[in-house]
Amino acid sequence: MRIDLHTHSICSDGADTPERMVARAKAIRMDGIAITDHDTTKGWARAIDAGKRLGVHVIPGKEISIRIGHRKVGEILALFLNEDIKLNQITNVGDIIDRIKAQDGLSAIPHPFNPWMWRNNGLKVIEAAKRKDRKVDAIEVMNGKNTAGSNDSCAAYAAKYNYSKIAGSDAHMASEIGMAYTICDTNDIEEFRKCIKKKKTFTLGTQRGVPSIVGSMIVTKSRRFLGL
């Protein structure tokens, strides 16, 4: 199975509807996508309905902002959720990881070496989790909005500290879906989840340069502003 585990729809800061995101996954023959909008689950129902119509697995997820005090320090990618995890009920990173685990979900750190977020990166979230005696399930070692060097650093970190490896496009437009994705040798979505837990995944994607990444960010913001 080939699944893009990190996508954003118009329900947060993306430019396309959940339905268009799922349709794009179908068009490029992906087996599934995770809808991981920032701090919201509003796109779940629409994406799941579209997935059922088109034969695309849709994994309910959420990219949860992590704050220490009033300052955002990074994010946790929550995957395979059954229900929302509301931030106003959470007091710390340990609680968030526990709530994900209670749903048999998976927790991952997205783009921990993101070059655009030098003051706001996943390493600080990992450190905060360790202080609570918690460990996330996976590291996103290939992200479609990261440079090759940043992705290499993510992969090296995951290997050094024995984390499962996942990949996602971080698509904010339907056209970006599939630029990075996670592979597992199974045709069953539950087995796919277990593959991540058992560190049996592979990652693949397109390594992009800074001009391409910045250009896609500008196009996304322009489309949202113009309502296209």
N, C-alpha and C positions, 0 to 999 in steps of 0.2 A: 504494500500500500504506500502511496505517496500523499502526504498530507501537509499542507501549509499551516503551521501552528501559530501564526501571529498575523492577524489582519484587523483592520479598522474600517468601520462603515460610517455613513453619514450620521449615525446615532451618537458618535463622539466627534472626532476631528477628521474623519474621512470625507471623501467627495462623492462616493457612490452608495446606493441603498444596499441593504443586506441581500436583497434579491439579485441585484446585479453582481454582487461579489460571488454569490453561489453560482450564478449562471456562467461567470467567467471561469470558475474552477472546473465546471463541466466542460466548457469549450476547449480547455487546454488539457483535458483528460486527467485532472487531479482526482484522486479518490475522495478527498475531503478537504475541508478547511476548518480552522477554529476561528470563531468570531470573538475577538478579545478587545472590545472597545474600552477606552479609558474610563474607569470608574462608573460604568453603567452596563446593564444587561438588557437594555431596551431593544436591541436588535435580535435577540435570541429567537423569539417566536417566529418572526418573519423569515429569518434565515433557515430555521428548522423546517418550516412549511415548504420553502423553496427547495430545500434539500430532498425532502420526501418526493416532491414532484419530479425532480430531475435525477434522482438516484445518486446524490452526493452526500457523503457523511458530513454532518455539521456538529462540531464539538463546541458546546457552550463554554465560554471562557470569559476572562476579564483581566485587564491589565490594571492592577491595583496600585495606586500611588502610596508610597511609604514616606511618612514624615517623622522626623525626630524633632520634637517641639513643634514649631510652626513652619519648619523648613523642609521642603521635599528633598529627599536624599536618593531616591531611586524608585523602583517598581518591582512588583512580583507578578509574574504571569501565572494566573490560576486557570487550569485546564480540566476538562471533564467534570464540570460542576453540575449539580442538580438544582441548586437554588442560589440566589444572590448572596453575596457576603457584604453586608452593609457596614461601611466604614465607621458609622457613628456607634456601632456596637463593639468596636475593636479598640483595644488599648495599646497593643504593641505587635511587633512582627511575629513573635511567638504565637500569639492568639490567632493571627491571620493564617499561619501555616497549620495550626491545629484545626481551624475551621475548614480549610481545604481538605486536609487528610480525613476529617470526619465524614466527608462526602465521597470518599474514595477518589478524590480529585488529585491532581498533580500540581506541584508548585515548581516554578522555574524562574531563574533570573534572566530577564531579557537584556541583550546588548550590554554586558557589564563593562566593556571597554569602549563604549560609544564615544567617538571623538567629539561629538557635539555637546556632550553632557559631562564635562570634566568636573563640575561641582555637584553632579547629580547622577551617580552611577551605582550599578548593582553591587559593587564590592562593599559599599557601606551597608547595604541591606544584608549581605551575607554576614558581615561582622556583627550587625545587630541581632541576627538570628542566632549566631553562635553564643552571644551573651545570654540568650534565653535557652541555651542547650537544644537548639533546633537546627535542622539542616534541610535545605530545599532538595527536591528530587532531581532537578536537572539544570544545566546551563545552556543557554541559547548560544551555540558556537558559530552559527552562521545566520546573519541578519541581513536582509536585503537593503537596509539603509546604512550598513556599516561598510567601511573600506576593507580591503583585503587584509591589511595589517591589523586592524581592530579585530576582525574575525579570527585571525591566526592567534592573537593574544587570548581570545575567549577559549579557543580549542585547547591551547596549552594549559590554561588554568584548569579547565575541566579534567584534563588528563592527569595533571599533577595532584589534584585533590579528589579524584575518583568520583566525578559526577557523571550522570547520564548526559548524553548530548542530543540536543534538538536543534531544529532550524525553522525559521519562518521568514516570510518576505517583509514583514512589518508594513504590508501594503496599506496605503491610504487611498488608493484608487484601484479599480478592478483590473486595470491593465498591468499592475505590479504583482498580482497574485502569481505564485509559482516561481518568483525570482530566487526563493530559497525555500526548501521544504525538507521534511523528515521522512525517511524511508524505513520500513520494516517488512520483513518477509512473512506476511500474513494477509489474509483477506477478511479478517474479523476485527471489528473496531475495538472490542474488549481486549483482544490479544495485542492489538496495537498499543493500547494503554500499558499492558503488562510488559511489552517490549521496552518501553521507555524505563519502567521501573527496573528491569533486568539488565539495562545497559546494552541492548541488542539493536540499537538503531544506527542508521547511517544518515548523513546529511549531504545535501547537494544544493548548489545554487550558482547564481551569476555574481561574480565579483565586480563591483561597480566602482568607478572613480568618483572623486569629489564633484566634478561638474555635473555628472549624471544624477547624483544624489540630490544636490542642491536644486537642480532643474526640476526634478519631480516634486520636491517640496514646494517650489514656487507655483507649479501647475496646480497642485492640490489646493493650496490656499486661494489661488485665483478662481478655480472652479467653485469652491465653496462661497466665495464672495459674490460671484456672478450667478450662483444658483444653477450651474450647468451640470 
